[in-house]
Amino acid sequence: MRKAWPRGSTDDLPLTMLVVLTSGLVCWIGYGLLKGDWVIVAANSVGAALSASVLAFKFRDLRAGN
């Protein structure tokens, strides 16, 4: 997030890695909800939000043709 936002470039971040990371964090959120462990939910929600933001920047860059 720190590199993608100000530079406006996600060229050095692989799409597959971002999709897998975001999916994994969403799975951890689901696990935390099932277990009723709000610490897991909260921690992974922050990570998932940041990862999803970078993923959105990546899609933006792919549509722009970068």
C-alpha positions as CSV (number, residue, x, y, z in Angstrom):
1,M,0.0,0.0,0.0
2,R,2.8,2.3,0.9
3,K,4.4,1.9,-2.5
4,A,1.3,1.6,-4.7
5,W,-0.6,4.7,-3.7
6,P,2.0,7.5,-4.0
7,R,3.8,6.1,-7.0
8,G,0.6,5.0,-8.8
9,S,2.3,1.8,-9.9
10,T,1.9,-1.8,-9.0
11,D,4.1,-3.2,-11.7
12,D,6.4,-5.0,-9.2
13,L,3.4,-6.8,-7.4
14,P,2.2,-10.0,-9.0
15,L,-1.6,-10.3,-9.5
16,T,-1.6,-13.9,-8.4
17,M,0.1,-13.1,-5.1
18,L,-2.4,-10.3,-4.3
19,V,-5.4,-12.5,-5.1
20,V,-4.0,-15.3,-2.9
21,L,-3.1,-13.0,-0.1
22,T,-6.5,-11.3,-0.1
23,S,-8.4,-14.6,-0.3
24,G,-6.4,-16.0,2.6
25,L,-7.1,-13.1,4.8
26,V,-10.8,-13.3,4.0
27,C,-10.7,-17.0,4.9
28,W,-9.1,-16.1,8.3
29,I,-11.9,-13.6,8.9
30,G,-14.4,-16.3,8.2
31,Y,-12.5,-18.6,10.6
32,G,-12.5,-15.9,13.3
33,L,-16.2,-15.4,12.9
34,L,-16.9,-19.1,13.2
35,K,-14.7,-19.4,16.3
36,G,-16.1,-16.1,17.8
37,D,-12.5,-14.8,18.1
38,W,-12.8,-11.1,17.5
39,V,-9.0,-10.6,17.7
40,I,-8.6,-12.8,14.6
41,V,-11.4,-11.0,12.8
42,A,-10.1,-7.5,13.7
43,A,-6.5,-8.2,12.8
44,N,-7.2,-9.9,9.5
45,S,-9.9,-7.3,8.6
46,V,-7.2,-4.6,8.6
47,G,-4.9,-6.8,6.5
48,A,-7.7,-7.7,4.1
49,A,-8.7,-4.1,3.6
50,L,-5.1,-3.0,2.8
51,S,-4.5,-6.0,0.5
52,A,-7.8,-5.4,-1.2
53,S,-6.9,-1.8,-1.8
54,V,-3.6,-2.8,-3.4
55,L,-5.5,-5.4,-5.5
56,A,-7.9,-2.6,-6.7
57,F,-4.9,-0.5,-7.6
58,K,-3.5,-3.4,-9.5
59,F,-6.7,-3.9,-11.5
60,R,-6.7,-0.1,-12.2
61,D,-3.2,-0.3,-13.6
62,L,-4.0,-3.4,-15.7
63,R,-7.0,-1.6,-17.2
64,A,-4.9,1.5,-17.9
65,G,-2.4,-0.7,-19.8
66,N,0.6,-0.2,-17.5
